[in-house]
Amino acid sequence: MATTTAAAHRIHILGPRALYPVPWPSWRALFEPGESARSAAMAELRGASAVHLWNELSAGRAAFAPQGSALEQVARDNCPTALALARREEEEEKEKKSDGNGN
């Protein structure tokens, strides 16, 4: 019986840093605004294929990608349409609250 290997099928197995570049104890770094926080988080993301947001921990965040954060930079660079939609939704929520229609 012949066996096949991942190499024979050109399958690449990525290490944890490819999908989980920011360890869970440091998840807040993705959302912190400011140049030094953003630079430090972006250094962690270097070489990553994806960014895991640790949803159980970050679910209560008010903003999808706070302005000036590493997450905003990643969204702006890789999915500007999603960022624009999120910003529009944030503005609509602000308008509802200022109108007294928090529904």
N, C-alpha and C positions, 0 to 999 in steps of 0.2 A: 504494500500500500504506500503510495507516494504521499509525502507531506509537503505542505506549502508553508512558506514563511511570509511574514509581513513585507520583507524586502522584495520578494518575488512579485508582490502585488502593488508595490510602491506605496505602501501604507506607512505613514509617519506617525509614531506615537509621541505625543507631546508631554512634556513634564508638567508638574503642577504650576510652575511659574507662568506657563503659557496662558492659563485660564484663571488662575488665582494669584496674580502678581502682588496683590496687597493682602497680607495675612489678616484674618478676622480681627485681631486686637487693634489693628491700625485702620479699620474701615473708615473712620471719620476723616482721615487725611484726604480722601477723594473729594469731600464736600467742603473742605476748609478754603475760604477765599484768601487772597494775598499771594504775593510773588514767591516768598520763601516756602510757604506751604505747598503751593502749586508746583514749584520746581522740585521739591522733595518727592511729591507724589508722582510726578511725571518721570522722575528717575526710576522709581519702583516699577512703572509701567513699561519701561523700555524693553522691547523684545516680546511683549505680550501679544497674544492673538485676540484676547477678549478681556473684558474687565468684569469681574464678579462683584456685584454691589452689596452682597450680604443682606438681602432683603429683610430677613427677620430683624436685623439690627437697624437698618436704615429706613424701614417702612414709614416711620412717623415723621420723616423729614418734610418740611413745608415746600421746599423747592426741588424740582427734578435735578437741576444742575445749578447750584448757586453761582451767581456771577463772580468771576475771578477765581473759580475753583478748577482743579485738575479735571474734574468730571465735565465741566463746561468746555474746557479746551478739547477734550477727547470727543465730545459730542459735536463741537463746531468743526473739528477736523474730519470726522468720520461719518456723521449723520446730521448735517445741518438742517435738513428738513424736519427731523424729529425735534431738534432743539428749537426751531422756529415755532413749531406747533406747541411745544411745552410752554414757551414764553407767551404765546397768544392765550393759552388756557390760564396761565398765571394772571395775566392782565384782566381777563374776563372775570376771574374770581375776585380780584381786587375791586373791580368796578361793581360787582354784585354787593360786596361788603360795604362799599362806600355809599351805595344807593339804599342800603338798609334791607336789601333783598337777599340775604345770605342763603337762599335756597339753592 
